[in-house]
């Protein structure tokens, strides 16, 4: 680990930046700021407009797109340049961090490559990371594009894809770092590794549906727990809002919320199962730490999800829910790594 310390710091710094970027992305979504920048340029919009004239030009351009024409110009109290600057800041900051991540990944990678500080296996993994970063940038553009044509909102499918791929990129970066932090392999505990893999799969599905909920604003309906509105577990509106159950569970607000809230029980159950199954084995300290942390974090996340729903998704709770989702994924990756390597 000593020889790999600079590389490990580099990878963990990338993880930290990805975490910050997803948090800022959450703020961008919750403040409806994502469509404020109507074009994308690699160099010219690195910094926000620096003069009042440039701000007015950007605002005039924004006025030609559906979000302003169909929503913001009809807001009570109006929508002025000051309002526009607020939403512009969050989208610009989100993109700016993306540029910083690109620099942080590419320049140190080239340095370590030239200095021959990377093993062949690590080089291959880092190339995959760079490709994933580039693809994530494309997904961001692809998502925003969907809200600039007719409908003044981004596709919830594209939003979920953008969000989930960010989580996956973070998870893979962390995995590569863990490979270097723990070069010695543990004895693989196959039954626990199997449960941990299943838990990760269901957690990813839950993250995808979290993206659907965010994209459809589905957290603003059926704000009751443990049952949905009118004392129903499976609300009647689920079958009424879309022609088929498949569409209801992927495009309907009630159906998407139903899946997200139901899968929360599944994720908790699998992690509790992992916890109790692990008691049958003589585990190493790192493995025990991982399993115990999973239980604590998943229960915190479960409670946050309930509160977010009951309180109609306030900004701070929505962000806290997303932050703990990151912590849960990080702990899940760490635990699976300790059972796999």
N, C-alpha and C positions, 0 to 999 in steps of 0.2 A: 504493500500500500504506500510505503514511503516514497518510492520512485514515481508512483502514479498520482501523488498528491496534487500537483498543479492541474492535471487532467481532471481529477475528481472535482476540484474546486470549480473548474470551468463548467463541467456538466451540471453540477448542483446550482451554479449561478444561472445557467440556462433554465433549470427547473423553476427557480425563484422568479425569473422574468416571465416565464409562461404562466405562472400562478398570478402575477400582477396583471398580465394582459387579460386573462380570463375574468379577473375581478373588475377591471375597467370595462371589459366587454359587457359584464352584467349591469354595471351602472349605465352604460350606453343604451342598453336595451330598456332598462327600467325607467329611464328618463326620456325615452323615445327620441334618442339623438342619432340613431344609426343612419338616417337618410339625409342628414344635414349637408354632407359633402357629396355633391352630385357627380363628381368625376374623380378619376384616380390618375395621379402622375407620380412617378418614382422620385423625381427631384423637386419639381416646382411647388408641390404642396407639403414639403418636409416641415415647413413652418407655417403658422396661420397667417392670414393677411396682416400686413404691417402698417397699412395706412387706412384711413377712413374711406378713401376712394375704393381701395381693394375690397374692403368689407362690404361696401354697397354693391360692388360688382358681383361678389359671391352671393349676397342676399338676393339680388335680382335674378341670378341664375336659379337659385333655390325656388323662387316664386313660380318658375315655369314647370315645376314638377308636381305630381299628384298630392304629395303630403301637405304642401302648403295650400294648393288649390281646393282640396277637398276637406281638409281638417283645420290646419292652423290659422288660416285667414278668418275662420268663423269662430275662433275662440272668444269667450267672454273677456272683454278688456283688450282684445286685439292681440296681434303678434308682431312685435317691432324688432328693430335691429339688435337691441339688447337681448331679447329672447333668443334670437337666432345665434348670437355669439355664444350663449350658454350651451345650446345643443351642439353647435359646431365644435366647441372645445372638447367635449367627451369623445366624439368620433375622431377628431384629429389626434387626440392623445392616444386613443386605441391604436390608430395606424402608426403613430410615432414609436410606440413601444414595439410594434412589429418590426419596424426598421432597426431599432436598437438590438432586438433579438437576432436579426439577420447578421448584423455586424459582430455581435458577441459570439455567434456560432462560427462564422466563416473565418474571421481573422485569426483567432487562436487555433482553429483547426489547421490552417495553413502553416502557422508557426510550429505547432507540434509535429506536423508532417515533415517539414523541412529539418527540424531538429531530431527527427527519428525517435520521438518519445511515445509513439503509438504502435502497438502490436498490430499485426495484420487483421486479426479478428475485430479489434477496436476500430480500425480504419473503416472496415466494411460497415460496422454499426453506425459510425459517424456519418458516412455517406448517406445511409438510409435516413438518418436524422435530418440532414440538410435537404434531402428530397421531400421529406415530410413537411419541413418548414416552408419550402417553396409552394407545395400543394396547399398548405393551410392559407397562405396568402391568396392563392387563386380562389379558394372556397369563400374567403371573405368578400372578394369582389363579386363572385357568383351569387352570394347571398344578397348583398346590397342591390345588385342589378335587378333582382326580382321585385324590388319595391319602388323602382323608378320608372316603371312603364305605365301601368294603368291603376293597379291596386296600391294605395299608399301604405303598404306594409310588406315586410319581407316574407317570403315563403317559409312557413314553419318547418318544412322538410329541410330546406337549405340551412336554416338557422340551427336545427338540431345536428345536421351534418357538420357544420362549422364548429359548433360547440363540442360535440363528441370527439371530433378529430383532434381538437386542441387538448382534450383530456388524454387521448390516446398518445399523442406526441409527448406530453408531459410524462405519462407512465413509462413509455419506452426510454426516454432520456434518463429517468430515475433508475430503470432496470440496468441500463448500461453503466451508470455510476456505481450501482450496487455490485455489479460484476467485478469492478476494480477495487471497491472497498473490501469485499470479501472474496479474495482470490482462492481461498481454500474451500473445497466443496464439502458440504454436510452429507451425511447419509440420508438419502431421499426417503421420506415417510410417505409412501404411495397413497394410502387412504386419505391422509390429511391434505396432500397435494391435490387429489381429485376434488375434494370438497372445496378447497380454496379456489381452484379453477372455475368450478361451477359458480361460486360466490362472485368471482370477478365478472363472469359472463352476465349474470343477472344484474350486477351493479352497472355494467355498461348499458344494458337495456334500460335500466332506470334512469341513467344520465340522458339517454336518447329521448325518453319520454319527458324528462325535465325540460329538454329543448322544445318538445312539442307543446308542453304546457306554457312555456314562456312565449313561444311564437304565436299561440292562439289566445293568449291571455286567459287560459282556462282556469287559472287560480282564482279568478274573480267570480266564478259560478259555484254553487253548492258549497257555500262556506260553513259547513257543519261537519262534525266528527263525533262519534265514529261512523255514523250513517250519513248518506248524502241528504239532500233536501227532502222534506216531507217524510222523514223517518224511513227512507228507502235505502237499502244496500246497493241495489242496482237500479238507478233512477230511470223512470219511464222515458225521460227525454233522450236517453242514449239511443233508443230505437227510432225515435221520431225525427232527429235532426239530420240523419243521413239515410240513403236508401238501403245500404247493407251494413252489417255489423263490422265488416272490414273497414269500410269508410268511416263508420262511427268511431272505431277505435284508433283511427289514424288522422281523421280530419274534423271530427266533432268535438266541441269543447267538453261536453259531459263525458263522452266516451274516453277521451284522452285523459281527463282527470281521474276517471274510474281506474284505468290501467295504472296510472302513476301512483295513486294512493293504495291500490291493491298490491302492486309489486313491492311497495315499501314493507309490507308484512313478510313477503317472500324473502327479501334481502335480509331482514332481521332474523328470520327463522334459520336461514342457511348459516349465518354467522354465529348464532347461538349454538347450532348443531356442531359447527367447527370447534367452538369453545369446549363443549362437553366431550366431544370425541377426543380432543387433544389431551384430556385428563387421563386417558388410557395409556399414554406413551410417556417415556422419559425424554423430555424435551430440553434442548439447550436454552440458555438464558435469552438469546435473541428471538427464538421461536415463541417462548412464553410471553415475552414483551409484545411481540406482534399480535398474538391472539388476544391478549388482555386489552390491548389498545383498540383493537377492532370492536370489541363489545362495547366499550365506553363510547367510542366515537359514533357507532351506528345508532346507539340509543339516543345520543345527543341530536343526531341528524333526524331521527324519527320524531322527536319532540319539536324540533325546529320546523319540520314540515307541517305538523299539526297547527302550530302557532301561526305560521305563515298563511295557512289556509283560513283559519278562524278570524284572523285580523285583516283579511283582504289584501294580502301581499304588500305591506309597507316596505319602502325602499331598504331600510336597514335590515329587516328580517329576510327579505329576498336575497340580499348580499350575504348575510350570515349563513343562510341555507346553502348557497353556492360555495362559500368558503369551506364549510364543513364537508361538503361533498368532495372537495379537493383533498382535504385531510383524510377522508375515508378511503379515497382511491389510493393515496400515497401509502397508507397503512396496509391496504389490501395488497398492493404491489410488493411492499417490503415483506409481508408475511408469506406470500406465495414464493418469493425469492428464497426465503430462509427454509422453506419446505422443499424447494426444487433443486437447490445447488449444493 
